[in-house]
Amino acid sequence: MKRILLGDCAYLMLAMALLSCQPSGPAEDELTQEIDQIFEDWNQPDRPGGSIGVMKDGEIIYAKGHGMASLEHDIKNSANTKYNIASVSKQFTAYAMLLLESQGKLSVDDEIHKFFPELADFGNDITIRHMVHHTSGFRSLHALLIMAGWRGSDRRTNEDLLRFMQNQKELNFEPGAEYLYCNTGYILMAEIVEKVTGQDFITWMDENVFEPLGMDDTYVEADYTAIVPNNAHSYNYARDENAYRFSVPYWGYIGSGNIHTTIFDLLKWQQHINNPPTNHADMIAKMFNKGVLNSGDTLNYAYGININEDYKGERTWGHGGSIGGFRASIVSIPEQNLNVVVLTNHSNAGAGGKAYAVIDAVLDKEPTAPRERNSDRDEPIYLPITSTIAGSYYSPELETTYRLEYSSKDSVEIYHSRHGSGWLKMTAPDTLNATAPYAIRRITFVREDGTITGLRASNGRVRNMWFEKGE
């Protein structure tokens, strides 16, 4: 039997509000039409779309599905359709850390070797707090595995990350020195939940977070092959073919993503955070504690949520998410008692921009003008390349090899057995940059007595990975 531990009568009022999802007056009818207009491009019979939920002053004033949940089976999205919310999941994992801390089972200032003694000594303490705020310096899961030779369609799990983490000897930067978005920390936090509770993360989240909040249509999914009723399929639009294609979220990791849910359950969640029951008020207040760097600078990132102190005069909190063709955006303005949820199964749907367009409509604010793209870019200057860079380069941390082939005085071919070939040009002495997207974007050679002994490779969320040059 599911437990209800909400404590305050506000949650009974919320439940009643969730039963009345249609606008009730002329002003609301006008607003409904305005929000419909924002999602007009979704509301087509031959394309994916999404679901939108808006709550104002504790009442749902808009809840609709637009477009198709399944193009192949001609099933429409509805207000009750489930979506993978990707990185919006992070706030639930951060909440789990705070809940366990309130129970005395851990501290967010615990050092990670308390839970993972098998990891290398990185020379500096790394805490749960660092991982929450993306300041740990860890290399991020996807960038790490891509550099190791994994393709986007390869299934990846928490166990895969843990195996690679045991080989890591270096960080991107000193813990607390910078902010760099990192899925690795949130996956490790899911593992911490299991270590301190003795339960698997999926069951613990269901019993301790989703069930108590009445989020009956929410669950953590580690198996993307599972069949769960009322889930949308996700799609990409192939412009060159003028057709939609399946965009399967192959990844099976948990903690940093892969929660499935509905707009109604997320509205309940936003209400819980904005109007917490008395017994959780102090704990939930910590969700808004922003990260602070070693320099003393304060981040806009708190516990799995971004905080904007001035969106057109309003303080907002929220997060976005992206996996496969799913996109998610939730935004809340507590002072206005306004919650907005936008979920979509179309990768080019612009969920984040539409969520803020809804806010503008509800609060009668001036619409945000589209950003102008600056196409004026200086042409890069390339330096001549010598054949001494050619050779095989092996990374002990990734257990993989890349080969560099001297092609001409201004270009180098880089090759990996799973990624194929890419092309690099020299933009500074001993520095190569990719001319198109590739698993490695930048290479800096390391020399001893003028001879190249290896290189440092970077691709955004992995920096300066060591590769030693072979004979």
N, C-alpha and C positions, 0 to 999 in steps of 0.2 A: 504494500500500500504506500502511496506517495505521501511524504510528510509536508505539511505546510507550516513553515516557521517564520512567517512574515511579521507577526507581532502587532502591527499597527493597522488601524482601520483604513488607512489610506490605500492599502492594497486591495481591500474589498471594493473600494470605490473604483480603483483601477480596473478590476475584473469586470465591474459593471460597465465601465467605459468601453472596454474591449468588445462588448456585445452590441454596442451602438455605433456602427462605423460609417453611417451615411450622414451627410450634411443635413441640417435641420432648418435652415432659414435662408432668406434671400441673400444676405451677405455671404454666407457660406457657399451658396450655389454659385455666386460670382467667383469666389475664390477657387471653388472646385474647377470651374471652367478655365481659370488662369493656370492652375496646376496641370490640368489636362493638356493645355497648350504646350507646356514645358516638355511633356513627354509624347507629343504628337508623333514624332518620328519613330517612337517605339510601338505605337499602337497600329501596327500593320499586320495583316493576316499571313504574310509570307516572310516574316523576319522575327528573330528573337527579340525580347524586350526586357521586362522586369516587373518588380513590385515596389510600391511606394507606400509608406506609412507616415502620417503626420499627426502628432498629438499636441494640442494646445490647451493649457490650463486643465490638464487631467482628462481631456476628452479627445477622442480620435475624430479628427475633422476630415481626414482623407485616408482611404485604404483601398487601393486598386492594384490589379495586375494589368499589364499591357503586353502585347505581342505574344509570341509563342514560347511555351516551355519545351515543346518537342516539335520540331519542324517535320520530322519523318512520320510522326503519329498524329499530327494535327491537333495537339493539345495546347490550350492557351494557358498563359500565366494567370494566376489568380492572386488574391490577397493572401492566400494560405500556402502558396508555393514555397518550397524549401530551396535554399541556395547555399552553396559553399561561400562563407564570408571571408575566407583567406585571412589576411593579417588583422582584420577586426577581432579575430580570436585572441590576439595578444593581451587585450585588457582582461580577459577572463583568466588567463594564466597569471597575470600580475595580481589579480584579485585573490587567486588561490594562495599566492605567497603571503599576502597580508592576512588572509584568514588563518593560515597555519601559524603565522607569527602571533596572532591574537590568542591562539590556543597553546602557545608556548612550545611549539614543535620545531621552530627555527627562528632565526633572525635574518632580516634582509641584509644585515652586515656580516653574516657568516661568510667565511672564505670558501671558495669552491672546492678546495682539496679536502674539506671536511666530508664532502659527498663523493668526490671523484679523486681518491688518492692516487689513482693510476696515471693521472695527467702529469705532464712535465712541470718542473718548476720554471715558471716564466720570469722569475726575478722580481715580481711585484705581486702583492695580494690582489686577487680578483674576487669581488663579492657578488652576492645576488643583486644588490643594489646596482652595481655596475651593469649587470646583464639586463636588468629592467630598463635602464635608461640608455642602452646601446653605447655604453662607454667602456666596455670590457677590453676592447682591443682584439677580441677573437675574430678570426676569419669567418666570414659568413657562409653558411651551408652551401647555397647554390653556386656561388662564385668559386668556392673551394672544389666542389665536385666537378664543375665544368672544366676547371684548370686540370683536374686529375684525369680528364678524358671522358667524363660522363656526358651523355646527350640529354637534351631536355625531356625526351620521352622515356628515359630510364627511371624506373621506380626507385625512390629513395626513402629511407625510413630513419627513425631515431637510432636504430642499431647501426646503420651505415655511418651516420655522423659520429657516433661514439667510437667506432673503429678508426676513423680518420683522425679524430681528436687525440687519440693515444699516440699518434705519430707526430703531432704538431710540437715544434720546439720553439717557435717564435710567435709573436703577436704582430698585428698591424701597427700598434702604437702602445705606449705606456697606459695602463688602465687609468681612466679618469682624465686623460689628456685631451681627448677629442670625443665627438659624437660621430658615430658611423653606424647606420642602420644594420642590424645583425640578427638574422634568424637563429643563429647558433645558440645564443644565450637563452632564448625562450624555449628551445627544444630541451636544453639542459635543465631548465626549471621544471618541465614536465617530468623528467627523470627524477628530480629532487622530490616532487610530490610522491612518487612511487616509493622512494627510499625511506621517507619519514612516516608514511602512512601504512605501508605494507599492502596497499591496494594498487591496481593498475589505474593509470591516469583517467582513462575513459569512464570507468565505474565511479571513481572518486568524484569526478566533476559532475556526473549525473546525480549522485546521492547528496552532494554537499553544496552544489551551486544551482544546477538547473531545476531539480525537483523542488527544493525549498522556495524558489522564486516562481514556481508555476510555469516554467518554460518547457512545456510538455512536448514541443516540436523541435527541440534543440538537442544536438548530440555531437560528440567528437567522433570523427570518422578516420580510421587508420587504414581502411581497406577500400580503395577507390572502385573495386569491382563489386562491392556490396550493392544489392538492389533494395532501395528504400522508397516506399510509395511517396508520390507527390514531390519528388526532386526534379528540378529543371535540368535539362541537358545544357552544356555550354558550347558556344560557337565562336569562331573567328570568321571575319569576312575576307575572302580572297579577292582582292580588287582585280587582279589580272584575269580571273575567271568569272568575275561578277557572280559569285556564288558563296554560300556559307559552308563552312567545314566544321566538323567536330573539333573541339579543342578539349581534349581529355586531360583532366588534372591528375597525371600519373603519380604524383607524389604522395607518399603514405606517412609522412612525418606528422607529429602532433606537438602541441605546445605553442608553436609559432603560427599555426594555421589549422585549416581543415575542420573547423566547426561548421556544421550545417544548421540552418535555422530559418525562421520566418520574420516578416516585418513585425508581427504582433509580439512575438517573444522578445525581439530587440527593443520594442517600445517599453515592455515590462522592465527590461534590464536598465534602460535609461532612467525610468522612473525610480528604480531601486537606488541607483547611484545618486540621483538628484534629491531624493526624499528618503533617505535610509531609515530603517527601523532603529529605535533607540539603542538596541543592543549592538548594532553594527555602525553607529554614527561615527565614532572615533576612528574605527578601522577604515571606513570608506573615505573619510576626510583625507587620509594618506594617499588615496588614489591620485589626488591633485598635487602632490609634492613633486615639484619639477627636479630634474637632474641638475647637479652642480658640478662643473668641471674643476680640475685641480687648480686652474687659474682663478677660480671664484666666479666665472661666468655662469649664468643660469640658462638652462635650455628651455625650450618650449615643450619638451617631451616629459611626461610624467609617468604614471604607471600604466603603460600600454595605451596611452591616449596623448594626442596632441592638444595643447591649449593655445588658443589664439586670444590674446588679451584685448584685441581691438579689431573685430570684424565689423566695420561700419558702426562703431560705437558699442558693440556687444562683445561679451566674453563668451567664447564658445569652447567646447571640448568635443573631440571625436577622433575618428581614425578611418582610413581607407584600407581596402584589401584587393588583391589581384592574384588569381590562380586560374590556369587554363583560360576559358572564356568568361569566367565569373569575375564580376567587379562589385564591390560593396562600399558604401559610404554611410556612416552614421554621424550625425551632428546634433549637439544639444546646446541650448542656451538656457541655463537654469534660471537666470533672472527674468526671463520672459516665459518661463514654463513651457518651453517649446522643444519638442523632439522630432527629428526628421530621420527616416531610414530609407535609403535607396539601394535596392539589390537588383542586379541584372545578370543575365546569362549571355551577354554579348560583349566581347572584349573592347569594341570601339564605341561603347554606349555613352561614355562620359559621365559616369555615376557621380563623381565628386562635384563637378561643375553644376550638375542638375540639382544636387542636394542643396547647394547654396542658392541656386535660383529659386528653389521652393522657399527657403528662408526669406529671401527678398520679397517674394510674393506675399507670404503670411504677414510679415512685419511692414509691408508697404515701403520697402526701401528701393532706392534707385538700382536698376539692374546693373550688374558688373559688365563693363565693356569687354569685348573679346580682346585678348592680347595680340599685339602686332608682332609678327615674327620678323626678326632682323636677319635678312638674307645677305647683308654685307659682311663678308668675312675675308680676312686677309689670307691670301694664298700662302700655305706653309713653304718654308725654304728648306730644301732637302740637301743633306751633305753627302759627299761621296762615300762609298762603302768599299772596304777591302775584303779580300777573300779569307782573311784570317778568322772571321766570325763563324765560318762554316764548321759544322760538327754536330754531334749528338749531345744533348744536355739532359741530365737525369735529376729528378727531385726525390730524395729519400723520404720526405714527408708525404709526398703524394704517390710514391712508387710508380712514376710514369716518366716517359721520355719524349722530348720534342727534338726534331731535327731541323737545323737551319742550313739552307743551301744558298750559296752565293749565286745570284741570278744576273745581276749587272751592277754597274757602279752606283746605281741609285735605288736598287730594290733587292729584298731578300725574301726567299720563300721559306715559310715555316710550315712544318708538317707534323701531324699527329695521326696515329693509326685509326682513331675513331672520329677525329674532326676533319681529316683531310688537310688540304693546303690553304694557307692564307698568305698575305703579303705584307711586308713591313718596309718602312723607309726610315732613314736616319734623320732625326730632327735636331739632334744635338750630339756632341762628341760622345760616342759609346752608348747612345740612346736610340732605340728603334721604337716606332709607333705603328700600330696596325692601320692599314688604309681602309679597312672595312671591318665590321663586327667579327670578332674571333675570340677563342677561349683565352688568349693572352693579348692584352691591348698595348702593353708597354714593356720593353726589355731594357735593362741597364747592365752592361757588361762589367765584370769584375776582373781586374788585372793584378798580376804579381810580376814585378820587374818587366812590365810592358807586355807580358803574355796573358791572354785571356784564359782564366781558370774556371770561369762559370758566369752565371748571370742571375739577376734578380728580376722576377716577372710579376706583373701586376695586371689586374683586370677590374678594378673598381673596389669591390669589397674584399679582395685579397691583395695585399701589398707586399712587394719585395720577397716573394717566395724564392728560396734558394734552389738553383739547378746547377749541378757541377758538370763541367765539360768532360766528355769522355776522350779516350785516346783517338 
